[in-house]
Amino acid sequence: MNGYTQRKYYYPYASPFDPCPPIPVKSYETPPQLYLGYQPYGLDQFKPLDALYCGTLWPALYSPYSNPYEQGRE
């Protein structure tokens, strides 16, 4: 699962007649299962308490969905 990022960026069109200040770069997150294809046997597993906290048993399918607008991120 190397060579991908879950956060994607795009640059929307900003009209010169738009009354609002434009947001030059927008982003969105894609779920990790898009890059897995199928679930192979023998994937690593979280401990039960960690799995409840993360919402999945497998670390390969975990995505924290961080806020890109917070300071100190990405």
N, CA, C, O and CB atoms as a CASP TS submission, in Angstrom:
PFRMAT TS
TARGET T0000
AUTHOR 0000-0000-0000
METHOD Language model
MODEL 1
PARENT N/A
ATOM      1  N   MET     1       0.829  -1.196   0.000  1.00  0.00           N
ATOM      2  CA  MET     1       0.000   0.000   0.000  1.00  0.00           C
ATOM      3  C   MET     1       0.870   1.256   0.000  1.00  0.00           C
ATOM      4  O   MET     1       0.517   2.245   0.643  1.00  0.00           O
ATOM      5  CB  MET     1      -0.941   0.000   1.213  1.00  0.00           C
ATOM      6  N   ASN     2       1.974   1.235  -0.692  1.00  0.00           N
ATOM      7  CA  ASN     2       2.837   2.412  -0.757  1.00  0.00           C
ATOM      8  C   ASN     2       2.495   3.240  -1.987  1.00  0.00           C
ATOM      9  O   ASN     2       1.914   2.735  -2.948  1.00  0.00           O
ATOM     10  CB  ASN     2       4.324   2.002  -0.779  1.00  0.00           C
ATOM     11  N   GLY     3       2.862   4.520  -1.947  1.00  0.00           N
ATOM     12  CA  GLY     3       2.697   5.361  -3.114  1.00  0.00           C
ATOM     13  C   GLY     3       1.337   6.027  -3.233  1.00  0.00           C
ATOM     14  O   GLY     3       0.952   6.428  -4.331  1.00  0.00           O
ATOM     15  N   TYR     4       0.612   6.154  -2.161  1.00  0.00           N
ATOM     16  CA  TYR     4      -0.670   6.835  -2.222  1.00  0.00           C
ATOM     17  C   TYR     4      -0.802   7.757  -1.016  1.00  0.00           C
ATOM     18  O   TYR     4      -0.106   7.587  -0.015  1.00  0.00           O
ATOM     19  CB  TYR     4      -1.838   5.818  -2.272  1.00  0.00           C
ATOM     20  N   THR     5      -1.673   8.704  -1.116  1.00  0.00           N
ATOM     21  CA  THR     5      -2.031   9.541   0.023  1.00  0.00           C
ATOM     22  C   THR     5      -3.541   9.533   0.142  1.00  0.00           C
ATOM     23  O   THR     5      -4.249   9.499  -0.865  1.00  0.00           O
ATOM     24  CB  THR     5      -1.480  10.997  -0.133  1.00  0.00           C
ATOM     25  N   GLN     6      -4.029   9.566   1.349  1.00  0.00           N
ATOM     26  CA  GLN     6      -5.468   9.574   1.552  1.00  0.00           C
ATOM     27  C   GLN     6      -6.051  10.963   1.348  1.00  0.00           C
ATOM     28  O   GLN     6      -7.237  11.092   1.044  1.00  0.00           O
ATOM     29  CB  GLN     6      -5.805   9.067   2.939  1.00  0.00           C
ATOM     30  N   ARG     7      -5.247  11.999   1.509  1.00  0.00           N
ATOM     31  CA  ARG     7      -5.732  13.366   1.310  1.00  0.00           C
ATOM     32  C   ARG     7      -5.414  13.804  -0.113  1.00  0.00           C
ATOM     33  O   ARG     7      -4.263  13.751  -0.547  1.00  0.00           O
ATOM     34  CB  ARG     7      -5.097  14.346   2.344  1.00  0.00           C
ATOM     35  N   LYS     8      -6.431  14.231  -0.827  1.00  0.00           N
ATOM     36  CA  LYS     8      -6.287  14.707  -2.202  1.00  0.00           C
ATOM     37  C   LYS     8      -6.538  16.219  -2.227  1.00  0.00           C
ATOM     38  O   LYS     8      -7.302  16.742  -1.416  1.00  0.00           O
ATOM     39  CB  LYS     8      -7.276  13.958  -3.166  1.00  0.00           C
ATOM     40  N   TYR     9      -5.897  16.902  -3.149  1.00  0.00           N
ATOM     41  CA  TYR     9      -6.021  18.359  -3.273  1.00  0.00           C
ATOM     42  C   TYR     9      -6.473  18.717  -4.681  1.00  0.00           C
ATOM     43  O   TYR     9      -6.136  18.033  -5.648  1.00  0.00           O
ATOM     44  CB  TYR     9      -4.677  19.063  -2.939  1.00  0.00           C
ATOM     45  N   TYR    10      -7.231  19.785  -4.784  1.00  0.00           N
ATOM     46  CA  TYR    10      -7.584  20.312  -6.096  1.00  0.00           C
ATOM     47  C   TYR    10      -7.709  21.825  -6.012  1.00  0.00           C
ATOM     48  O   TYR    10      -7.892  22.388  -4.933  1.00  0.00           O
ATOM     49  CB  TYR    10      -8.899  19.680  -6.614  1.00  0.00           C
ATOM     50  N   TYR    11      -7.607  22.475  -7.169  1.00  0.00           N
ATOM     51  CA  TYR    11      -7.607  23.924  -7.269  1.00  0.00           C
ATOM     52  C   TYR    11      -8.853  24.366  -8.029  1.00  0.00           C
ATOM     53  O   TYR    11      -8.879  24.296  -9.258  1.00  0.00           O
ATOM     54  CB  TYR    11      -6.317  24.436  -7.965  1.00  0.00           C
ATOM     55  N   PRO    12      -9.888  24.821  -7.318  1.00  0.00           N
ATOM     56  CA  PRO    12     -11.120  25.203  -8.004  1.00  0.00           C
ATOM     57  C   PRO    12     -10.956  26.529  -8.740  1.00  0.00           C
ATOM     58  O   PRO    12     -10.084  27.340  -8.429  1.00  0.00           O
ATOM     59  CB  PRO    12     -12.274  25.297  -7.006  1.00  0.00           C
ATOM     60  N   TYR    13     -11.813  26.710  -9.710  1.00  0.00           N
ATOM     61  CA  TYR    13     -11.823  27.966 -10.456  1.00  0.00           C
ATOM     62  C   TYR    13     -12.316  29.090  -9.549  1.00  0.00           C
ATOM     63  O   TYR    13     -13.306  28.931  -8.834  1.00  0.00           O
ATOM     64  CB  TYR    13     -12.714  27.852 -11.726  1.00  0.00           C
ATOM     65  N   ALA    14     -11.624  30.220  -9.583  1.00  0.00           N
ATOM     66  CA  ALA    14     -12.018  31.398  -8.812  1.00  0.00           C
ATOM     67  C   ALA    14     -12.362  32.511  -9.798  1.00  0.00           C
ATOM     68  O   ALA    14     -11.487  33.040 -10.483  1.00  0.00           O
ATOM     69  CB  ALA    14     -10.878  31.847  -7.823  1.00  0.00           C
ATOM     70  N   SER    15     -13.622  32.854  -9.860  1.00  0.00           N
ATOM     71  CA  SER    15     -14.072  33.888 -10.777  1.00  0.00           C
ATOM     72  C   SER    15     -13.642  35.268 -10.272  1.00  0.00           C
ATOM     73  O   SER    15     -13.663  35.509  -9.065  1.00  0.00           O
ATOM     74  CB  SER    15     -15.601  33.827 -10.950  1.00  0.00           C
ATOM     75  N   PRO    16     -13.257  36.167 -11.163  1.00  0.00           N
ATOM     76  CA  PRO    16     -12.917  37.519 -10.728  1.00  0.00           C
ATOM     77  C   PRO    16     -14.154  38.295 -10.251  1.00  0.00           C
ATOM     78  O   PRO    16     -14.019  39.342  -9.616  1.00  0.00           O
ATOM     79  CB  PRO    16     -12.234  38.276 -11.867  1.00  0.00           C
ATOM     80  N   PHE    17     -15.347  37.790 -10.551  1.00  0.00           N
ATOM     81  CA  PHE    17     -16.573  38.484 -10.161  1.00  0.00           C
ATOM     82  C   PHE    17     -17.204  37.889  -8.903  1.00  0.00           C
ATOM     83  O   PHE    17     -18.281  38.317  -8.490  1.00  0.00           O
ATOM     84  CB  PHE    17     -17.572  38.445 -11.300  1.00  0.00           C
ATOM     85  N   ASP    18     -16.551  36.918  -8.301  1.00  0.00           N
ATOM     86  CA  ASP    18     -17.072  36.303  -7.088  1.00  0.00           C
ATOM     87  C   ASP    18     -16.958  37.289  -5.927  1.00  0.00           C
ATOM     88  O   ASP    18     -15.872  37.814  -5.684  1.00  0.00           O
ATOM     89  CB  ASP    18     -16.319  34.988  -6.769  1.00  0.00           C
ATOM     90  N   PRO    19     -18.056  37.555  -5.198  1.00  0.00           N
ATOM     91  CA  PRO    19     -17.999  38.525  -4.100  1.00  0.00           C
ATOM     92  C   PRO    19     -17.271  37.991  -2.864  1.00  0.00           C
ATOM     93  O   PRO    19     -16.849  38.778  -2.016  1.00  0.00           O
ATOM     94  CB  PRO    19     -19.400  38.939  -3.716  1.00  0.00           C
ATOM     95  N   CYS    20     -17.119  36.687  -2.747  1.00  0.00           N
ATOM     96  CA  CYS    20     -16.449  36.095  -1.586  1.00  0.00           C
ATOM     97  C   CYS    20     -14.976  35.865  -1.902  1.00  0.00           C
ATOM     98  O   CYS    20     -14.621  35.609  -3.053  1.00  0.00           O
ATOM     99  CB  CYS    20     -17.130  34.764  -1.175  1.00  0.00           C
ATOM    100  N   PRO    21     -14.122  35.952  -0.897  1.00  0.00           N
ATOM    101  CA  PRO    21     -12.711  35.633  -1.159  1.00  0.00           C
ATOM    102  C   PRO    21     -12.562  34.156  -1.500  1.00  0.00           C
ATOM    103  O   PRO    21     -13.149  33.309  -0.827  1.00  0.00           O
ATOM    104  CB  PRO    21     -11.829  35.993   0.064  1.00  0.00           C
ATOM    105  N   PRO    22     -11.797  33.836  -2.518  1.00  0.00           N
ATOM    106  CA  PRO    22     -11.683  32.435  -2.949  1.00  0.00           C
ATOM    107  C   PRO    22     -10.827  31.610  -1.990  1.00  0.00           C
ATOM    108  O   PRO    22      -9.950  32.130  -1.299  1.00  0.00           O
ATOM    109  CB  PRO    22     -11.092  32.364  -4.356  1.00  0.00           C
ATOM    110  N   ILE    23     -11.107  30.326  -1.971  1.00  0.00           N
ATOM    111  CA  ILE    23     -10.259  29.370  -1.280  1.00  0.00           C
ATOM    112  C   ILE    23      -9.400  28.741  -2.375  1.00  0.00           C
ATOM    113  O   ILE    23      -9.915  27.987  -3.201  1.00  0.00           O
ATOM    114  CB  ILE    23     -11.104  28.280  -0.462  1.00  0.00           C
ATOM    115  N   PRO    24      -8.099  29.038  -2.393  1.00  0.00           N
ATOM    116  CA  PRO    24      -7.281  28.617  -3.538  1.00  0.00           C
ATOM    117  C   PRO    24      -7.091  27.106  -3.650  1.00  0.00           C
ATOM    118  O   PRO    24      -7.026  26.577  -4.760  1.00  0.00           O
ATOM    119  CB  PRO    24      -5.940  29.268  -3.454  1.00  0.00           C
ATOM    120  N   VAL    25      -7.002  26.412  -2.532  1.00  0.00           N
ATOM    121  CA  VAL    25      -6.778  24.969  -2.565  1.00  0.00           C
ATOM    122  C   VAL    25      -7.809  24.304  -1.657  1.00  0.00           C
ATOM    123  O   VAL    25      -7.963  24.691  -0.499  1.00  0.00           O
ATOM    124  CB  VAL    25      -5.317  24.606  -2.122  1.00  0.00           C
ATOM    125  N   LYS    26      -8.508  23.311  -2.182  1.00  0.00           N
ATOM    126  CA  LYS    26      -9.452  22.540  -1.384  1.00  0.00           C
ATOM    127  C   LYS    26      -8.951  21.108  -1.304  1.00  0.00           C
ATOM    128  O   LYS    26      -8.210  20.643  -2.170  1.00  0.00           O
ATOM    129  CB  LYS    26     -10.889  22.600  -1.988  1.00  0.00           C
ATOM    130  N   SER    27      -9.368  20.419  -0.250  1.00  0.00           N
ATOM    131  CA  SER    27      -8.903  19.041  -0.085  1.00  0.00           C
ATOM    132  C   SER    27     -10.042  18.156   0.400  1.00  0.00           C
ATOM    133  O   SER    27     -11.050  18.625   0.931  1.00  0.00           O
ATOM    134  CB  SER    27      -7.718  18.978   0.903  1.00  0.00           C
ATOM    135  N   TYR    28      -9.843  16.872   0.198  1.00  0.00           N
ATOM    136  CA  TYR    28     -10.786  15.867   0.679  1.00  0.00           C
ATOM    137  C   TYR    28     -10.000  14.590   0.950  1.00  0.00           C
ATOM    138  O   TYR    28      -8.888  14.416   0.450  1.00  0.00           O
ATOM    139  CB  TYR    28     -11.946  15.616  -0.356  1.00  0.00           C
ATOM    140  N   GLU    29     -10.586  13.702   1.744  1.00  0.00           N
ATOM    141  CA  GLU    29      -9.920  12.448   2.066  1.00  0.00           C
ATOM    142  C   GLU    29     -10.633  11.286   1.402  1.00  0.00           C
ATOM    143  O   GLU    29     -11.859  11.263   1.284  1.00  0.00           O
ATOM    144  CB  GLU    29      -9.860  12.241   3.579  1.00  0.00           C
ATOM    145  N   THR    30      -9.839  10.333   0.976  1.00  0.00           N
ATOM    146  CA  THR    30     -10.393   9.125   0.380  1.00  0.00           C
ATOM    147  C   THR    30     -10.220   7.979   1.377  1.00  0.00           C
ATOM    148  O   THR    30      -9.229   7.952   2.107  1.00  0.00           O
ATOM    149  CB  THR    30      -9.700   8.797  -0.990  1.00  0.00           C
ATOM    150  N   PRO    31     -11.147   7.046   1.425  1.00  0.00           N
ATOM    151  CA  PRO    31     -11.027   5.938   2.369  1.00  0.00           C
ATOM    152  C   PRO    31      -9.915   4.973   1.967  1.00  0.00           C
ATOM    153  O   PRO    31      -9.666   4.768   0.779  1.00  0.00           O
ATOM    154  CB  PRO    31     -12.351   5.189   2.473  1.00  0.00           C
ATOM    155  N   PRO    32      -9.249   4.382   2.955  1.00  0.00           N
ATOM    156  CA  PRO    32      -8.109   3.503   2.637  1.00  0.00           C
ATOM    157  C   PRO    32      -8.474   2.248   1.868  1.00  0.00           C
ATOM    158  O   PRO    32      -7.614   1.690   1.185  1.00  0.00           O
ATOM    159  CB  PRO    32      -7.425   3.105   3.893  1.00  0.00           C
ATOM    160  N   GLN    33      -9.712   1.779   1.949  1.00  0.00           N
ATOM    161  CA  GLN    33     -10.063   0.548   1.231  1.00  0.00           C
ATOM    162  C   GLN    33     -10.026   0.728  -0.287  1.00  0.00           C
ATOM    163  O   GLN    33     -10.025  -0.261  -1.019  1.00  0.00           O
ATOM    164  CB  GLN    33     -11.445   0.078   1.655  1.00  0.00           C
ATOM    165  N   LEU    34      -9.996   1.964  -0.769  1.00  0.00           N
ATOM    166  CA  LEU    34      -9.866   2.188  -2.209  1.00  0.00           C
ATOM    167  C   LEU    34      -8.525   1.691  -2.738  1.00  0.00           C
ATOM    168  O   LEU    34      -8.410   1.336  -3.911  1.00  0.00           O
ATOM    169  CB  LEU    34     -10.032   3.669  -2.529  1.00  0.00           C
ATOM    170  N   TYR    35      -7.525   1.667  -1.886  1.00  0.00           N
ATOM    171  CA  TYR    35      -6.176   1.301  -2.308  1.00  0.00           C
ATOM    172  C   TYR    35      -5.810  -0.126  -1.937  1.00  0.00           C
ATOM    173  O   TYR    35      -4.716  -0.589  -2.260  1.00  0.00           O
ATOM    174  CB  TYR    35      -5.178   2.245  -1.704  1.00  0.00           C
ATOM    175  N   LEU    36      -6.706  -0.824  -1.268  1.00  0.00           N
ATOM    176  CA  LEU    36      -6.411  -2.177  -0.823  1.00  0.00           C
ATOM    177  C   LEU    36      -6.829  -3.225  -1.844  1.00  0.00           C
ATOM    178  O   LEU    36      -6.198  -4.277  -1.940  1.00  0.00           O
ATOM    179  CB  LEU    36      -7.094  -2.446   0.492  1.00  0.00           C
ATOM    180  N   GLY    37      -7.876  -2.958  -2.603  1.00  0.00           N
ATOM    181  CA  GLY    37      -8.363  -3.921  -3.584  1.00  0.00           C
ATOM    182  C   GLY    37      -9.229  -4.967  -2.918  1.00  0.00           C
ATOM    183  O   GLY    37     -10.454  -4.850  -2.931  1.00  0.00           O
ATOM    184  N   TYR    38      -8.635  -5.963  -2.349  1.00  0.00           N
ATOM    185  CA  TYR    38      -9.347  -6.970  -1.576  1.00  0.00           C
ATOM    186  C   TYR    38      -8.589  -7.148  -0.274  1.00  0.00           C
ATOM    187  O   TYR    38      -7.422  -6.771  -0.169  1.00  0.00           O
ATOM    188  CB  TYR    38      -9.477  -8.326  -2.360  1.00  0.00           C
ATOM    189  N   GLN    39      -9.247  -7.715   0.705  1.00  0.00           N
ATOM    190  CA  GLN    39      -8.624  -7.867   2.008  1.00  0.00           C
ATOM    191  C   GLN    39      -7.830  -9.172   2.049  1.00  0.00           C
ATOM    192  O   GLN    39      -8.418 -10.253   2.085  1.00  0.00           O
ATOM    193  CB  GLN    39      -9.685  -7.836   3.128  1.00  0.00           C
ATOM    194  N   PRO    40      -6.515  -9.080   2.044  1.00  0.00           N
ATOM    195  CA  PRO    40      -5.707 -10.300   2.045  1.00  0.00           C
ATOM    196  C   PRO    40      -5.709 -10.976   3.416  1.00  0.00           C
ATOM    197  O   PRO    40      -6.025 -10.351   4.429  1.00  0.00           O
ATOM    198  CB  PRO    40      -4.273  -9.981   1.625  1.00  0.00           C
ATOM    199  N   TYR    41      -5.357 -12.243   3.431  1.00  0.00           N
ATOM    200  CA  TYR    41      -5.247 -12.980   4.678  1.00  0.00           C
ATOM    201  C   TYR    41      -4.040 -12.504   5.468  1.00  0.00           C
ATOM    202  O   TYR    41      -3.044 -12.058   4.899  1.00  0.00           O
ATOM    203  CB  TYR    41      -5.151 -14.482   4.410  1.00  0.00           C
ATOM    204  N   GLY    42      -4.143 -12.605   6.774  1.00  0.00           N
ATOM    205  CA  GLY    42      -2.990 -12.348   7.629  1.00  0.00           C
ATOM    206  C   GLY    42      -2.656 -10.886   7.854  1.00  0.00           C
ATOM    207  O   GLY    42      -1.508 -10.571   8.169  1.00  0.00           O
ATOM    208  N   LEU    43      -3.617  -9.977   7.706  1.00  0.00           N
ATOM    209  CA  LEU    43      -3.342  -8.574   7.991  1.00  0.00           C
ATOM    210  C   LEU    43      -3.081  -8.386   9.476  1.00  0.00           C
ATOM    211  O   LEU    43      -3.628  -9.109  10.309  1.00  0.00           O
ATOM    212  CB  LEU    43      -4.509  -7.683   7.532  1.00  0.00           C
ATOM    213  N   ASP    44      -2.238  -7.407   9.802  1.00  0.00           N
ATOM    214  CA  ASP    44      -2.030  -7.066  11.207  1.00  0.00           C
ATOM    215  C   ASP    44      -3.351  -6.639  11.822  1.00  0.00           C
ATOM    216  O   ASP    44      -4.238  -6.147  11.125  1.00  0.00           O
ATOM    217  CB  ASP    44      -0.970  -5.947  11.358  1.00  0.00           C
ATOM    218  N   GLN    45      -3.481  -6.830  13.143  1.00  0.00           N
ATOM    219  CA  GLN    45      -4.702  -6.458  13.839  1.00  0.00           C
ATOM    220  C   GLN    45      -4.375  -5.586  15.040  1.00  0.00           C
ATOM    221  O   GLN    45      -3.339  -5.747  15.686  1.00  0.00           O
ATOM    222  CB  GLN    45      -5.479  -7.705  14.277  1.00  0.00           C
ATOM    223  N   PHE    46      -5.288  -4.654  15.324  1.00  0.00           N
ATOM    224  CA  PHE    46      -5.190  -3.865  16.543  1.00  0.00           C
ATOM    225  C   PHE    46      -5.522  -4.749  17.739  1.00  0.00           C
ATOM    226  O   PHE    46      -6.147  -5.799  17.590  1.00  0.00           O
ATOM    227  CB  PHE    46      -6.133  -2.634  16.486  1.00  0.00           C
ATOM    228  N   LYS    47      -5.107  -4.324  18.909  1.00  0.00           N
ATOM    229  CA  LYS    47      -5.586  -4.946  20.137  1.00  0.00           C
ATOM    230  C   LYS    47      -7.064  -4.578  20.278  1.00  0.00           C
ATOM    231  O   LYS    47      -7.483  -3.562  19.724  1.00  0.00           O
ATOM    232  CB  LYS    47      -4.745  -4.481  21.396  1.00  0.00           C
ATOM    233  N   PRO    48      -7.868  -5.363  20.996  1.00  0.00           N
ATOM    234  CA  PRO    48      -9.314  -5.112  21.052  1.00  0.00           C
ATOM    235  C   PRO    48      -9.702  -3.695  21.480  1.00  0.00           C
ATOM    236  O   PRO    48     -10.592  -3.100  20.873  1.00  0.00           O
ATOM    237  CB  PRO    48      -9.943  -6.084  21.989  1.00  0.00           C
ATOM    238  N   LEU    49      -9.061  -3.147  22.502  1.00  0.00           N
ATOM    239  CA  LEU    49      -9.410  -1.802  22.952  1.00  0.00           C
ATOM    240  C   LEU    49      -9.042  -0.753  21.902  1.00  0.00           C
ATOM    241  O   LEU    49      -9.796   0.193  21.673  1.00  0.00           O
ATOM    242  CB  LEU    49      -8.707  -1.487  24.278  1.00  0.00           C
ATOM    243  N   ASP    50      -7.885  -0.924  21.266  1.00  0.00           N
ATOM    244  CA  ASP    50      -7.484  -0.007  20.198  1.00  0.00           C
ATOM    245  C   ASP    50      -8.423  -0.115  18.997  1.00  0.00           C
ATOM    246  O   ASP    50      -8.719   0.886  18.344  1.00  0.00           O
ATOM    247  CB  ASP    50      -6.039  -0.294  19.762  1.00  0.00           C
ATOM    248  N   ALA    51      -8.889  -1.327  18.711  1.00  0.00           N
ATOM    249  CA  ALA    51      -9.815  -1.517  17.590  1.00  0.00           C
ATOM    250  C   ALA    51     -11.132  -0.793  17.845  1.00  0.00           C
ATOM    251  O   ALA    51     -11.703  -0.214  16.922  1.00  0.00           O
ATOM    252  CB  ALA    51     -10.072  -3.014  17.351  1.00  0.00           C
ATOM    253  N   LEU    52     -11.618  -0.818  19.071  1.00  0.00           N
ATOM    254  CA  LEU    52     -12.845  -0.084  19.396  1.00  0.00           C
ATOM    255  C   LEU    52     -12.631   1.420  19.262  1.00  0.00           C
ATOM    256  O   LEU    52     -13.514   2.137  18.792  1.00  0.00           O
ATOM    257  CB  LEU    52     -13.316  -0.425  20.819  1.00  0.00           C
ATOM    258  N   TYR    53     -11.471   1.888  19.671  1.00  0.00           N
ATOM    259  CA  TYR    53     -11.171   3.321  19.575  1.00  0.00           C
ATOM    260  C   TYR    53     -11.053   3.765  18.116  1.00  0.00           C
ATOM    261  O   TYR    53     -11.526   4.843  17.754  1.00  0.00           O
ATOM    262  CB  TYR    53      -9.870   3.645  20.329  1.00  0.00           C
ATOM    263  N   CYS    54     -10.426   2.937  17.281  1.00  0.00           N
ATOM    264  CA  CYS    54     -10.182   3.303  15.880  1.00  0.00           C
ATOM    265  C   CYS    54     -11.366   2.986  14.969  1.00  0.00           C
ATOM    266  O   CYS    54     -11.477   3.557  13.884  1.00  0.00           O
ATOM    267  CB  CYS    54      -8.952   2.586  15.369  1.00  0.00           C
ATOM    268  N   GLY    55     -12.242   2.093  15.392  1.00  0.00           N
ATOM    269  CA  GLY    55     -13.395   1.751  14.580  1.00  0.00           C
ATOM    270  C   GLY    55     -13.144   0.661  13.557  1.00  0.00           C
ATOM    271  O   GLY    55     -14.002   0.385  12.717  1.00  0.00           O
ATOM    272  N   THR    56     -11.986   0.044  13.618  1.00  0.00           N
ATOM    273  CA  THR    56     -11.673  -1.059  12.716  1.00  0.00           C
ATOM    274  C   THR    56     -10.667  -1.970  13.382  1.00  0.00           C
ATOM    275  O   THR    56      -9.900  -1.536  14.242  1.00  0.00           O
ATOM    276  CB  THR    56     -11.133  -0.543  11.363  1.00  0.00           C
ATOM    277  N   LEU    57     -10.667  -3.211  12.993  1.00  0.00           N
ATOM    278  CA  LEU    57      -9.741  -4.181  13.570  1.00  0.00           C
ATOM    279  C   LEU    57      -8.371  -4.123  12.896  1.00  0.00           C
ATOM    280  O   LEU    57      -7.367  -4.499  13.502  1.00  0.00           O
ATOM    281  CB  LEU    57     -10.317  -5.586  13.456  1.00  0.00           C
ATOM    282  N   TRP    58      -8.323  -3.661  11.662  1.00  0.00           N
ATOM    283  CA  TRP    58      -7.097  -3.706  10.883  1.00  0.00           C
ATOM    284  C   TRP    58      -6.486  -2.317  10.707  1.00  0.00           C
ATOM    285  O   TRP    58      -7.170  -1.398  10.258  1.00  0.00           O
ATOM    286  CB  TRP    58      -7.367  -4.331   9.528  1.00  0.00           C
ATOM    287  N   PRO    59      -5.214  -2.153  11.052  1.00  0.00           N
ATOM    288  CA  PRO    59      -4.550  -0.854  10.871  1.00  0.00           C
ATOM    289  C   PRO    59      -4.507  -0.394   9.413  1.00  0.00           C
ATOM    290  O   PRO    59      -4.473   0.809   9.152  1.00  0.00           O
ATOM    291  CB  PRO    59      -3.142  -0.924  11.411  1.00  0.00           C
ATOM    292  N   ALA    60      -4.507  -1.324   8.464  1.00  0.00           N
ATOM    293  CA  ALA    60      -4.470  -0.945   7.046  1.00  0.00           C
ATOM    294  C   ALA    60      -5.748  -0.232   6.621  1.00  0.00           C
ATOM    295  O   ALA    60      -5.743   0.508   5.638  1.00  0.00           O
ATOM    296  CB  ALA    60      -4.254  -2.181   6.173  1.00  0.00           C
ATOM    297  N   LEU    61      -6.842  -0.444   7.349  1.00  0.00           N
ATOM    298  CA  LEU    61      -8.113   0.193   7.006  1.00  0.00           C
ATOM    299  C   LEU    61      -8.438   1.380   7.900  1.00  0.00           C
ATOM    300  O   LEU    61      -9.533   1.935   7.814  1.00  0.00           O
ATOM    301  CB  LEU    61      -9.230  -0.815   7.086  1.00  0.00           C
ATOM    302  N   TYR    62      -7.510   1.776   8.752  1.00  0.00           N
ATOM    303  CA  TYR    62      -7.737   2.903   9.660  1.00  0.00           C
ATOM    304  C   TYR    62      -7.344   4.203   8.996  1.00  0.00           C
ATOM    305  O   TYR    62      -6.295   4.295   8.359  1.00  0.00           O
ATOM    306  CB  TYR    62      -6.954   2.721  10.964  1.00  0.00           C
ATOM    307  N   SER    63      -8.184   5.203   9.143  1.00  0.00           N
ATOM    308  CA  SER    63      -7.900   6.542   8.633  1.00  0.00           C
ATOM    309  C   SER    63      -8.348   7.546   9.683  1.00  0.00           C
ATOM    310  O   SER    63      -9.520   7.553  10.061  1.00  0.00           O
ATOM    311  CB  SER    63      -8.614   6.800   7.260  1.00  0.00           C
ATOM    312  N   PRO    64      -7.445   8.391  10.164  1.00  0.00           N
ATOM    313  CA  PRO    64      -7.806   9.308  11.242  1.00  0.00           C
ATOM    314  C   PRO    64      -8.668  10.486  10.810  1.00  0.00           C
ATOM    315  O   PRO    64      -9.263  11.139  11.667  1.00  0.00           O
ATOM    316  CB  PRO    64      -6.574   9.825  11.874  1.00  0.00           C
ATOM    317  N   TYR    65      -8.759  10.785   9.516  1.00  0.00           N
ATOM    318  CA  TYR    65      -9.536  11.917   9.006  1.00  0.00           C
ATOM    319  C   TYR    65      -9.205  13.207   9.750  1.00  0.00           C
ATOM    320  O   TYR    65     -10.055  13.797  10.417  1.00  0.00           O
ATOM    321  CB  TYR    65     -11.030  11.625   9.118  1.00  0.00           C
ATOM    322  N   SER    66      -7.976  13.618   9.622  1.00  0.00           N
ATOM    323  CA  SER    66      -7.508  14.828  10.291  1.00  0.00           C
ATOM    324  C   SER    66      -8.046  16.078   9.608  1.00  0.00           C
ATOM    325  O   SER    66      -8.402  16.059   8.429  1.00  0.00           O
ATOM    326  CB  SER    66      -5.982  14.862  10.322  1.00  0.00           C
ATOM    327  N   ASN    67      -8.096  17.158  10.370  1.00  0.00           N
ATOM    328  CA  ASN    67      -8.569  18.442   9.864  1.00  0.00           C
ATOM    329  C   ASN    67      -7.396  19.148   9.190  1.00  0.00           C
ATOM    330  O   ASN    67      -6.405  19.442   9.858  1.00  0.00           O
ATOM    331  CB  ASN    67      -9.175  19.322  11.012  1.00  0.00           C
ATOM    332  N   PRO    68      -7.475  19.430   7.892  1.00  0.00           N
ATOM    333  CA  PRO    68      -6.342  20.050   7.201  1.00  0.00           C
ATOM    334  C   PRO    68      -6.155  21.522   7.567  1.00  0.00           C
ATOM    335  O   PRO    68      -5.123  22.107   7.238  1.00  0.00           O
ATOM    336  CB  PRO    68      -6.525  19.923   5.707  1.00  0.00           C
ATOM    337  N   TYR    69      -7.121  22.123   8.231  1.00  0.00           N
ATOM    338  CA  TYR    69      -7.058  23.533   8.547  1.00  0.00           C
ATOM    339  C   TYR    69      -6.471  23.801   9.932  1.00  0.00           C
ATOM    340  O   TYR    69      -6.244  24.956  10.293  1.00  0.00           O
ATOM    341  CB  TYR    69      -8.427  24.131   8.450  1.00  0.00           C
ATOM    342  N   GLU    70      -6.223  22.744  10.712  1.00  0.00           N
ATOM    343  CA  GLU    70      -5.586  22.930  12.006  1.00  0.00           C
ATOM    344  C   GLU    70      -4.085  23.184  11.801  1.00  0.00           C
ATOM    345  O   GLU    70      -3.476  22.651  10.874  1.00  0.00           O
ATOM    346  CB  GLU    70      -5.820  21.689  12.919  1.00  0.00           C
ATOM    347  N   GLN    71      -3.515  23.990  12.663  1.00  0.00           N
ATOM    348  CA  GLN    71      -2.082  24.272  12.586  1.00  0.00           C
ATOM    349  C   GLN    71      -1.293  23.028  12.969  1.00  0.00           C
ATOM    350  O   GLN    71      -1.707  22.276  13.852  1.00  0.00           O
ATOM    351  CB  GLN    71      -1.702  25.459  13.502  1.00  0.00           C
ATOM    352  N   GLY    72      -0.179  22.812  12.322  1.00  0.00           N
ATOM    353  CA  GLY    72       0.686  21.690  12.633  1.00  0.00           C
ATOM    354  C   GLY    72       0.340  20.423  11.894  1.00  0.00           C
ATOM    355  O   GLY    72       0.987  19.398  12.108  1.00  0.00           O
ATOM    356  N   ARG    73      -0.649  20.454  11.039  1.00  0.00           N
ATOM    357  CA  ARG    73      -1.019  19.261  10.269  1.00  0.00           C
ATOM    358  C   ARG    73      -0.440  19.392   8.872  1.00  0.00           C
ATOM    359  O   ARG    73      -0.371  20.489   8.319  1.00  0.00           O
ATOM    360  CB  ARG    73      -2.572  19.074  10.212  1.00  0.00           C
ATOM    361  N   GLU    74      -0.031  18.282   8.314  1.00  0.00           N
ATOM    362  CA  GLU    74       0.463  18.167   6.931  1.00  0.00           C
ATOM    363  C   GLU    74       1.281  19.359   6.530  1.00  0.00           C
ATOM    364  O   GLU    74       1.769  19.421   5.402  1.00  0.00           O
ATOM    365  CB  GLU    74      -0.686  18.002   5.964  1.00  0.00           C
TER
END
